[in-house]
Amino acid sequence: MSTYHENAVDADIAVIGLGSMGSFAFWQLASMGKSVIGFDRFRPGHDNGAGHGETRIFRTAYGEGVAYVPLLQAARELWRKLEAETSVELYVETGGTMFGPKDDNFITTVQESVQQYQLPHKVYEGPEAKKEYPQINFQDNQVAVFEELAGFVKPELAIETAVKRGEDLGGTVYTNSPVTRIEPDDDGVSIMCGDKQFRVKKVIVASGGWTSKLLPQLNLPVSLERQVLVWYKARNPELFTPDKFPIFSRVSKGRGFYGFPSLDGETVKVAFHHGGVTADHPDHIDREIHESDLLALTEKVKKYLPNLIPEPVKAKTCFYTNTPDEHFVLGPAPGLQHVTLLGPMAGHGFKFAPIMGEIAAELATDKTPSLDIKMFDPNRFQ
Ligand SMILES: Cc1cc2nc3c(=O)[nH]c(=O)nc-3n(C[C@H](O)[C@H](O)[C@H](O)COP(=O)(O)OP(=O)(O)OC[C@H]3O[C@@H](n4cnc5c(N)ncnc54)[C@H](O)[C@@H]3O)c2cc1C
């Protein structure tokens, strides 16, 4: 901790928030040989933020925009890199199917992605898709794009692994340590955390849904949206193992229904994408599960996954930090020198964590980002 000598610093760079994104920035900075300190208001791998619930979808054929594909290809390499460095399995390639009405913007953009980047894939009409994956009751008027490189990553384990690897490479972690204020000046940044003060040259803010509370002066037009993840038992669990069942995402008009293979050999996790209630603060998210959270999802299960028993056996809440255009926030924080914003990441950021962490580390070390991040410019809201 600094005792405030004029030029004394506690580290080159601080990462505030060691959740989905910050954990990876922390690992990348430590890998670069930088002195880095990381803070989290909880213990990394916790279930109070956006990075929990056992699985997150990874896909490269990207309905949210073809421009994301190079980032996803780079992210995939980095998922494998962290696995190789730690011998921990984080990314399971099951293949994935995105399906929906032929003319839906999401599906047509998925198809553009596979064509433009020659991603290994197959396209089926509904009846053919049903023959290939009888676990899913594809509708006759739907088209299904099967992407080979899709799969799932393991959020809690990934966050813990990235933080641990960063520590092994020399980084320092402060857990259960909420940062209350950051004060940039010409020479660096002062960080207030409880009764302690730290001094660093640069800061990466990766505090997810709490960013608007930490930096209210940015007036980020983000909103918090509660989401619910629900597990159902399979009648024939052997049909839902990761080698037999792909991740799936059925999207239409911006709303979605998605699910994963079984991790425990008994249950399958499914959820809706969007449609949740909003909250004014991450600490005020309703964590209770209500009957109304389950009814519509159970109806979808009956319609699309007849081999699941339509009685929820487990559920968890989580939240998105949505941006108006659903693109991420990544870049220098407007008006705050030496501060890089890494997030908020809307409702689809987890799969990108390694590449977002790497680019934030590049920005914080005054390097030119290795990939195009124009669409994430924090200034676009002003
Ligand atoms: C239900 C659900 C399903 C999702 N499914 C997918 C999916 O399948 N695929 C996908 O790619 N994405 C998915 N997402 C989106 C993805 O999980 C998020 O985009 C991502 O987790 C956001 O990461 P983050 O680092 O910004 O936030 P978080 O992971 O919440 O991290 C923020 C961290 O900052 C810490 N923090 C906050 N304030 C402070 C402070 N003042 N001081 C210190 N620490 C602080 C918090 O404790 C937290 O650890 C899903 C999200 C949800 C909720």
The ligand as a MOL file (V3000), in Angstrom:
LIG
                    3D

  0  0  0     0  0            999 V3000
M  V30 BEGIN CTAB
M  V30 COUNTS 53 58 0 0 0
M  V30 BEGIN ATOM
M  V30 1 C -28.1190 -16.1070 -16.9640 0
M  V30 2 C -27.0190 -15.6410 -17.8590 0
M  V30 3 C -26.6640 -16.4250 -18.9410 0
M  V30 4 C -25.6590 -16.0170 -19.8140 0
M  V30 5 N -25.3130 -16.8370 -20.8400 0
M  V30 6 C -24.2660 -16.5130 -21.6150 0
M  V30 7 C -23.7880 -17.4530 -22.5700 0
M  V30 8 O -24.3240 -18.5670 -22.6990 0
M  V30 9 N -22.7020 -17.1080 -23.2990 0
M  V30 10 C -22.0740 -15.9040 -23.1420 0
M  V30 11 O -21.1050 -15.6510 -23.8420 0
M  V30 12 N -22.5040 -14.9990 -22.2380 0
M  V30 13 C -23.5650 -15.2810 -21.4690 0
M  V30 14 N -24.0030 -14.4090 -20.5100 0
M  V30 15 C -23.3850 -13.0770 -20.3990 0
M  V30 16 C -22.0940 -13.0970 -19.6270 0
M  V30 17 O -22.1610 -14.0100 -18.5580 0
M  V30 18 C -21.7810 -11.6720 -19.1570 0
M  V30 19 O -21.6770 -10.8420 -20.3140 0
M  V30 20 C -20.4830 -11.6220 -18.3940 0
M  V30 21 O -20.4820 -12.5560 -17.3430 0
M  V30 22 C -20.2650 -10.2270 -17.8190 0
M  V30 23 O -19.0040 -10.2210 -17.2170 0
M  V30 24 P -18.4810 -9.0270 -16.2930 0
M  V30 25 O -17.0660 -9.3300 -15.9700 0
M  V30 26 O -18.7910 -7.7390 -16.9430 0
M  V30 27 O -19.3890 -9.0970 -14.9720 0
M  V30 28 P -19.2100 -10.0350 -13.6850 0
M  V30 29 O -18.8300 -11.4100 -14.0770 0
M  V30 30 O -20.4250 -9.8530 -12.8670 0
M  V30 31 O -17.9660 -9.4150 -12.9390 0
M  V30 32 C -17.9820 -8.1780 -12.3000 0
M  V30 33 C -17.1140 -8.3450 -11.0770 0
M  V30 34 O -16.8090 -7.0750 -10.5210 0
M  V30 35 C -16.8380 -7.1810 -9.1150 0
M  V30 36 N -17.0340 -5.8360 -8.5840 0
M  V30 37 C -18.0830 -5.0230 -8.8130 0
M  V30 38 N -17.9140 -3.8250 -8.2320 0
M  V30 39 C -16.7190 -3.8780 -7.6140 0
M  V30 40 C -15.9840 -2.9520 -6.8270 0
M  V30 41 N -16.4560 -1.7170 -6.5830 0
M  V30 42 N -14.7940 -3.3450 -6.3070 0
M  V30 43 C -14.3130 -4.5900 -6.5430 0
M  V30 44 N -14.9720 -5.5010 -7.2880 0
M  V30 45 C -16.1540 -5.1570 -7.8330 0
M  V30 46 C -17.9910 -8.1260 -8.8530 0
M  V30 47 O -17.9180 -8.7140 -7.5790 0
M  V30 48 C -17.8030 -9.1420 -9.9830 0
M  V30 49 O -16.9710 -10.2110 -9.5830 0
M  V30 50 C -24.9920 -14.7900 -19.6120 0
M  V30 51 C -25.3240 -14.0040 -18.5010 0
M  V30 52 C -26.3210 -14.4250 -17.6310 0
M  V30 53 C -26.6740 -13.5780 -16.4490 0
M  V30 END ATOM
M  V30 BEGIN BOND
M  V30 1 1 1 2
M  V30 2 1 2 3
M  V30 3 2 2 52
M  V30 4 2 3 4
M  V30 5 1 4 5
M  V30 6 1 4 50
M  V30 7 2 5 6
M  V30 8 1 6 7
M  V30 9 1 6 13
M  V30 10 2 7 8
M  V30 11 1 7 9
M  V30 12 1 9 10
M  V30 13 2 10 11
M  V30 14 1 10 12
M  V30 15 2 12 13
M  V30 16 1 13 14
M  V30 17 1 14 15
M  V30 18 1 14 50
M  V30 19 1 15 16
M  V30 20 1 16 17
M  V30 21 1 16 18
M  V30 22 1 18 19
M  V30 23 1 18 20
M  V30 24 1 20 21
M  V30 25 1 20 22
M  V30 26 1 22 23
M  V30 27 1 23 24
M  V30 28 2 24 25
M  V30 29 1 24 26
M  V30 30 1 24 27
M  V30 31 1 27 28
M  V30 32 2 28 29
M  V30 33 1 28 30
M  V30 34 1 28 31
M  V30 35 1 31 32
M  V30 36 1 32 33
M  V30 37 1 33 34
M  V30 38 1 33 48
M  V30 39 1 34 35
M  V30 40 1 35 36
M  V30 41 1 35 46
M  V30 42 1 36 37
M  V30 43 1 36 45
M  V30 44 2 37 38
M  V30 45 1 38 39
M  V30 46 1 39 40
M  V30 47 2 39 45
M  V30 48 1 40 41
M  V30 49 2 40 42
M  V30 50 1 42 43
M  V30 51 2 43 44
M  V30 52 1 44 45
M  V30 53 1 46 47
M  V30 54 1 46 48
M  V30 55 1 48 49
M  V30 56 2 50 51
M  V30 57 1 51 52
M  V30 58 1 52 53
M  V30 END BOND
M  V30 END CTAB
M  END
